[in-house]
């Protein structure tokens, strides 16, 4: 359980921060920071990246909606660990942030790996010329 303390002097003054919400927010911030500070790939400025996110969410919505529909859920979230805001078909909004973070970090690592392969190929070409 995650607790965020608003006041140190009264037990009743603490506010509960849902754990899944907090971890999702941290994941989104960590991935954005990783891109802007470490990877610096520029993917947030490309239409290709944003179109890939549209495609991913287009598939996530029906699948996640089916899994989390409140009328017959397959995946049940502890209501104390989410905000309780649900978007189409009862999907907890945290799932969209989690999906964004997970897919974005995978793309960032993929691009880094592909860039490294290109660099190695260029080195091989250069070595063969010598």
Secondary structure per residue as TSV (DSSP state, phi and psi in degrees):
chain	resnum	aa	ss	phi	psi
A	1	X	-	360.0	139.6
A	2	X	-	-105.5	137.1
A	3	X	E	-126.9	137.0
A	4	X	E	-114.0	119.8
A	5	X	-	-89.8	126.1
A	6	X	S	-91.5	-22.8
A	7	X	-	-151.2	138.0
A	8	X	S	-87.3	-14.7
A	9	X	S	-93.2	-17.0
A	10	X	-	-130.0	128.2
A	11	X	G	-59.4	-38.2
A	12	X	G	-73.9	-10.6
A	13	X	G	-89.2	1.6
A	14	X	-	-83.6	146.7
A	15	X	E	-111.3	140.5
A	16	X	E	-88.2	125.5
A	17	X	-	-104.9	117.8
A	18	X	-	-57.3	132.2
A	19	X	H	-62.4	-46.6
A	20	X	H	-63.6	-37.7
A	21	X	H	-63.1	-48.1
A	22	X	H	-62.2	-47.6
A	23	X	H	-65.6	-35.7
A	24	X	H	-65.5	-45.5
A	25	X	H	-61.2	-42.2
A	26	X	H	-64.5	-39.6
A	27	X	H	-64.4	-43.7
A	28	X	H	-62.4	-47.3
A	29	X	H	-63.6	-40.1
A	30	X	H	-64.3	-42.0
A	31	X	H	-68.5	-43.1
A	32	X	H	-62.3	-44.2
A	33	X	H	-62.9	-42.7
A	34	X	I	-58.9	-42.4
A	35	X	I	-66.3	-46.5
A	36	X	I	-74.4	-29.1
A	37	X	I	-102.7	-42.4
A	38	X	I	-102.1	-59.1
A	39	X	I	-70.6	-45.6
A	40	X	-	49.4	43.4
A	41	X	-	-83.0	-21.2
A	42	X	-	80.9	15.4
A	43	X	G	-63.5	-28.8
A	44	X	G	-68.0	-13.1
A	45	X	G	-100.2	6.4
A	46	X	-	-108.4	140.1
A	47	X	H	-65.8	-33.4
A	48	X	H	-57.0	-44.7
A	49	X	H	-63.1	-48.7
A	50	X	H	-67.5	-34.3
A	51	X	H	-67.2	-37.6
A	52	X	H	-63.4	-37.1
A	53	X	H	-67.1	-38.2
A	54	X	H	-60.5	-45.7
A	55	X	H	-62.9	-44.6
A	56	X	H	-62.7	-46.0
A	57	X	H	-67.8	-30.7
A	58	X	H	-62.4	-33.5
A	59	X	H	-85.9	-32.9
A	60	X	H	-65.2	-40.0
A	61	X	H	-60.3	-52.7
A	62	X	H	-67.4	-37.6
A	63	X	H	-70.1	-51.5
A	64	X	H	-64.5	-37.5
A	65	X	H	-61.4	-41.4
A	66	X	H	-66.7	-40.0
A	67	X	H	-70.6	-30.8
A	68	X	H	-111.0	5.6
A	69	X	-	-57.2	133.4
A	70	X	T	-69.4	-22.5
A	71	X	T	-70.9	-30.9
A	72	X	S	-157.1	70.3
A	73	X	-	-70.3	142.4
A	74	X	S	-96.8	-40.0
A	75	X	S	-106.3	125.8
A	76	X	-	-115.1	125.3
A	77	X	-	-95.4	140.7
A	78	X	-	-67.0	118.8
A	79	X	G	-61.3	-19.7
A	80	X	G	-77.6	-12.8
A	81	X	G	-106.1	2.1
A	82	X	S	-129.3	163.7
A	83	X	-	-67.6	-29.9
A	84	X	-	98.7	-5.7
A	85	X	-	-82.0	126.6
A	86	X	E	-125.9	134.5
A	87	X	E	-99.6	-164.4
A	88	X	G	-42.8	135.2
A	89	X	G	57.2	38.1
A	90	X	G	67.6	26.0
A	91	X	E	-79.1	124.0
A	92	X	E	-60.2	134.4
A	93	X	H	-61.4	-23.5
A	94	X	H	-61.1	-29.9
A	95	X	H	-61.2	-32.2
A	96	X	H	-70.9	-40.0
A	97	X	H	-66.2	-42.1
A	98	X	H	-62.3	-44.6
A	99	X	H	-61.3	-43.2
A	100	X	H	-58.0	-49.1
A	101	X	H	-64.8	-44.5
A	102	X	H	-65.0	-46.9
A	103	X	H	-69.2	-41.2
A	104	X	H	-63.9	-43.1
A	105	X	H	-67.4	-34.4
A	106	X	H	-64.4	-42.5
A	107	X	H	-64.1	-42.3
A	108	X	H	-61.9	-45.2
A	109	X	H	-65.8	-39.2
A	110	X	H	-61.1	-47.9
A	111	X	H	-62.6	-40.9
A	112	X	H	-61.4	-43.4
A	113	X	H	-64.6	-44.6
A	114	X	H	-65.0	-40.2
A	115	X	H	-61.8	-40.0
A	116	X	H	-66.6	-39.8
A	117	X	H	-62.4	-40.5
A	118	X	H	-62.3	-42.2
A	119	X	H	-62.7	-42.6
A	120	X	H	-64.4	-39.5
A	121	X	H	-64.5	-40.6
A	122	X	H	-64.1	-39.9
A	123	X	H	-63.6	-40.0
A	124	X	H	-64.0	-42.7
A	125	X	H	-62.5	-43.3
A	126	X	H	-63.5	-43.1
A	127	X	H	-64.2	-36.5
A	128	X	H	-71.1	-23.7
A	129	X	H	-76.8	-24.0
A	130	X	-	-78.9	360.0
